[in-house]
Amino acid sequence: MSPQELDILEARRVYKSTGAIPAQMLRSTIYRAWERSHLLGANSQALQAEKLSILATERLIEQKRTLIQVAAPYIRMLSQAAGTDRHAVMLGDSTAIVLDVVGDKQTVQGPEPFPGPGSLLSEAVAGANGIGTPLAEADYVEIISAEHFIDGFHPFTCQGIPLRDDRQEILGVLSISLRRADARQRLKEILLCASHGIEAELLIANLEKDVSRVLESNPNEYQPLEELRQDIVQAHQAARLKLEVISRMVAVNRLDYAIQLLRQAEQSIQIFCRRAEIWRNLASFEIGTLQPVSLTNSISNLVDLFSTEAVIRQVEVETDWDKSIMVLADPRSLLRQLLHYFLQAFDYAGKGGTVKVVVKEIPHSESAQISFIVNSICHISQSTPTSQVFYLPIIKIKDEQ
């Protein structure tokens, strides 16, 4: 046994005999979890989790149907990555009630009781565990064997991470429990990537709702926004396919290449989320307040969002500015204004054309000039590039002393 494992066992002995929690023998995360569990009245000698009634469980699963369906393929991939190791992948709601469990037959359906749908895994009921503790900490948590508060969970090492919506509110938790503690390292990164994948899938569902709202409120804006939405969703599907391949590789210990793909998948998901946020701002027709906005960042974000569209149209997009420029504008209105200029420039440039966006400060003025300069090989009569120009008030950022 390692010194850490001996410390944990001694901490349990002290707690059971005196009710005191020796902080110096526990990792800080575990100490906090034990303290909460103790104060909330969890029974450290319990052998299994409490459960809702069958009817209450059925009602809850129906209420959380969307989350369960969205998470299902990622839960399957995570279970696939565990391979032949004894394991269970769990999805919980925001109150730490289990919604779904997938794992090997011996673990999930064997004679030893394992928490199934409807199980109550909040720290108040089940102590420190891979569902309740990540929710209490609002962060990724790993709990190794006897670090679990109740005796019945000691055979497992658990990892869990909260699932958040686009407002960063916690709506659930994804967790994996393993019999072999040494198997956890190869699955941690996949767990984190899978959780981000689930969050991205939920964001896709919201984007689909936004499309309907755009169509109802402003049908003229529908087509370009729908095309951009399809581009970013298809890019995310590629990340999901990578995660599928990764889960198979990890299951057979092809770790080196799997790690490379995992980095790519995680990066793709992050790019998707950033692009989706830009899209949602474009799709919002609310009028906001004037505030300092990075004009150059806004243009760069749209260039990134239009990357697939530019390839399809065979239009080259260039940007030109000397420094970052802040302007006074409503961020959403500015994005929509830039969107219109980009679309008009693309249409005029045609196949093989070039769109160059130039931003510069006007000398002796408090304004920035934004020029969309189009070179088109389709309009052969056009002897000089065409350009569209507009101006915005600059916000001067004082240098910090």
N, C-alpha and C positions, 0 to 999 in steps of 0.2 A: 504494500500500500504506500502511496505517495504521502509526503508530509501534509499536503493539502487535504487529502482524504481523511487522514488521522485527525486533523484539526476539526473537520466537519463532524466526525463521529463523536469527538470529545464535546463539541458544542452541543450536539443533540443530548448527550448524557447530562451535561450541566443543565440544559433547559428543562429536561424531563424531571430532574431531581429537585431543581430549585426555582424554576420558572424564569430564571435570568437568561438573557441572550448575550453570550460573550462576543462582543463586536470584533475583537482582535483575531478571532478564529474564523471569521467568515468574510467573504468578499463583500464589498460595500453594498452591491445590489442585493445580495442574498440577505444581508443583515437587515436592510430596509424591508424586504419582503417578509422576513420572519417577524419583525416588529409589527408590521401591519397585520399579519395573520394572527398574531397573539392578541393584539388589541381588539381585533374584530371577532375574536372568539372561535377561531378554527380549531378543530380537534386534531392534534398532531398524531394521535394513535389510530385515526380512521384508516380503514383498509381500502376503501373505494369511495368514489364521488357520489353525492346525492343526485337524484334525477327528478325532472318534471314528470307529471303524469303523461300517459300516452296521448291523451287528447290535447293537453297543453303543448306537447312537443309537436304534434301534427299542425296545430295552429301556428306555432312559431315558424316552422319550416315553410309553411305557405306564405307567411308574411315576408320572409327573407328569401323568397324564391329567386329573385333577380341576382342577389349576391351569390347564392349557392350555384346557380347556373354559370355565372361569369367565372367563378373560381374553379369550377369542376375540372377543366382541362389542365390547369396549372397544378391542382392537387394530384391529378393522375401523373403528370410529368415528374413531380417531386417524389412520388411513390416509386415511379419507374427508376429514378436515379438511385434510390436506396437499394435497388437490386435485391439480392437474397438476404440482406440484413433484416433482422426482426425490427419492424417499424410500424408507425401509424402517423399519417398526416391528418391534421385536424383543422377544421374551419370553425371559428367561434364568432358570435355576434358581439356587439359592443358592451354587453353586460356579462361576457364570459360564459355564455351558454353554448354548448357544442351544437353545431348545425349539421356537420358532415364529417365522416371519418373514412379514410381509405388506407389500407395497409395489407401486410401479408395475413393470410387466413389464420395462422396460429395466434397472432397478436390480437387481431380485431375480433375473431370469432372463437378463440380458444377458451379453455376452462378458466383461465385467470381473468377476472373482470377488468375490462378496459373501458374508459369513458366513451360512451356512444352518444348519438344525437339526443339532446335533452339534458345531458349531464351538466351540473352546476359547478363551474370551475373558477368562480371568483375567489379571491384570496380569503374572503370572509367565510366561505364554505370549505374550500379545498386547500387553503394555504398557498404557499409559494408553488407555482406550477407554470408550465409553458403556455397556458392560455391567459390565466388571470394576472400573472405578474407582468407580462409585456403591456397589458392594458393599464395596469396601475402605474408602471414606469413610463408609459407612452413612448416606448422605445424597444429596440431589439434586446432580448434577454436570453441567456443560456443558463440552464439549471442542471447541474450534474448530479445524478444519483441521489445521495443522502442530503443534498442541498434542498430537495423537496421537503416541504413542511410536514406532510402526512406520510405515514409509514408505507401506505399502499403504493406510492409512486416511486419508491426507491429503486426498483429495477431499471428505471428509464433515465436517459439523459434527454432533455427537452430543449428545443430552441423555438422561439416565437417572435413574431413581429406584428405590430398593429397595421391595419389596412386603413388608408385615409381617402377621403373624397377630394374633389378639386378645391375645396375650401379648407383642406387640411384637418377636417374633423374626423375623428376615429369612428369607423362604422363596423369594424370587425377585427379579427386577428387570425393569422395563419401560423400554424405550428407543426413541428415534426418531433416525434418521440422515437428514440432509438434504444435498443437493448445494449448495443456496444458503444461505449463512450468514445472510443477512438474513431468511430465512423462519422462523427459529427463534423469534423473539419472539411471533409470533401463535399458536404451538403450545405454548409452555411451560405456560401455565395449563391448557390442555386435557390435556396429559400428566399434570400433577399431579392434576387432577380424575379422570382415568381411573384413575390408580393407586389413589386413594382409593375409587373405585367398585369396583375389583377386590377390594380389601380388605373392602369391605362385603359383596360377594357371597360371599366366603369365610366371613364371619361369619354370613350367612344359612344357609349349609350347616351350620354348627355349631349354629345355633338349631334346625334341623330334627332334628338328632341329640338335642338336649336335650329336645325334645318327646317323643320315644320313651322317653327315660329317665324323664321325669315320668309318662308314662302307665303305665309298668311299676311305679314305686315308689310313686306316690300318685295314683291315677286320679281322686280327688275334686277335685284341683287342675287337672286337665287342661284342662277347657273354658274357664275364664276366661283361663288363660295362653295357650292356643292362639289365642283371639280377639285378645288383645293382640299376640301375635306376628304374626298376619295383618295387623293394623293397621300395625305398624311396617314390615313387609316391603312392603306396598302403597305406603306413603309413599316407600320407597326406589325402587320401580319408576318412580314419577313423576320422580325425579331422573335415572334412567337415560334416560327418554324425552327429558328436557330436553337431556341430553348428545348424544343423537342429532340433535336439531334444531340444536344448537350446531355440531356437526361439519359439517353441511351449510352453515350460514351462513359459517363461517370459510373453507370451501373456495371460496366466491365473494366473499370479502372484505367480507361484511356484519358488520364487527367490532364496531361500537358496541352493537348489540342483543345480539349473541352474548356480549359481555362481561357484560352485565346478567344474561342467563340463566345464564352460567357461575357467577357469584357465587351465584345462587339454588340451582343444582345442588350446588355445594360446601357451602353451608350446609345443604341437605337431607341430604347424606351425613353431615355432622358430627352433625346431630340424630339421624339413624338410629343411628349408632354409640353415641351417648350413651344412647338409649332401649334399644338392644339390650343394653348392659351392665347397665342396671337390670333388664331382663327376665331376664337370666341369673342375677342375684342372687336374683330372685323364684323362679326355677325350681330353685334349688339348695336341697336339703333338708339340707345339712350344718349341723351346729351349730358355730358359731364361738366366739370368746372375747369377753367383755365389753370394750368399748373406747369412747373418746369418739366420738360420732357426732352430726352436725348433724341434729337432729330436723326443723327447718324446711326444710332442703335436701331431706331424704328425702321429706317431704310434697310439696314443690314438684315433685320429680322424678316422683312418682306422679301428681300432677295433670296434668303434661305427658303422661305415658304414657297416661292415661285420656282425653285430649282428644278423640280420635275416638269412643270409647265414649260419652262424655258427649253429643256431638252426635247420635249415633244414638239414644240414649235420651231426648234432649231434656231433659237435666238440667243445670242450671246449678251450677257448682262455684265456691265462694268460699273464700278463706283469710283468716285474721285473726290477726296477731301483731305485737307492737311491735318485736321484735328477734330476731336469730338466737339459737336456743337449742340448746346442746349437752347431750346426755344420755349416760348410761352404758348401753350396750346392745350386743347382737350385731347388726351391721348387717343381715345377711340375715334374721334372725328378726324384727327391727323392720320391715323392708319387708313381710314376709309378714303380720305382725300388722296393719299399716296397710292392706294389700290386702284383708284380710277385712272390716275396718271400712268401707272404701270400697264394696265390693260389697254389703254389707248396707244401707248408706245409699242406694245407687243403687236397690236393689230396693224399698225403702220409699218413696223419693221419687216414683218413677214419672214418667210423662210430664209435663213442665212443672214438676216439682218443683225444689227447691234443696237442695244439700248444702253446708253451711258448716263448715269445719274451723277451730277456734279453739285456739290454743296460748298458754298463759300460765304464768308462774311462780306457785306458791302462796306467798303471804306467810308469812314466818317458817318456811319449810320448804325442804328440799333437793329438791323435786319439781316436775315440770312436769305440768300438766293438759292433756290432749288431748281435745277435745270434737268429736264429729261431730253437728252439729245439722241435722235434716232438716225441711224444710217441704214438705208434700205436698198438692197440690190434688186428688189422687185420694181420700185419706182425709178426706172432708168432716166426719166425726164428730170428728176430731182438733182440739180447740180450741186446743191449744198445740203448738209444734214438739217433736218427739221428739229425744232426744239419747242418744248413747252416750259414755261417759267412761272414760278410763283414765289411769294415772299412770306416770311414769318418773323415776328419780333424775337430778338435774341435775349437770352438770360445770361448775364455775365456772372461767372463763378469766380469769386475772389480766391486768390491763393491763400492757403493756410499759412499762418506765421510759424 
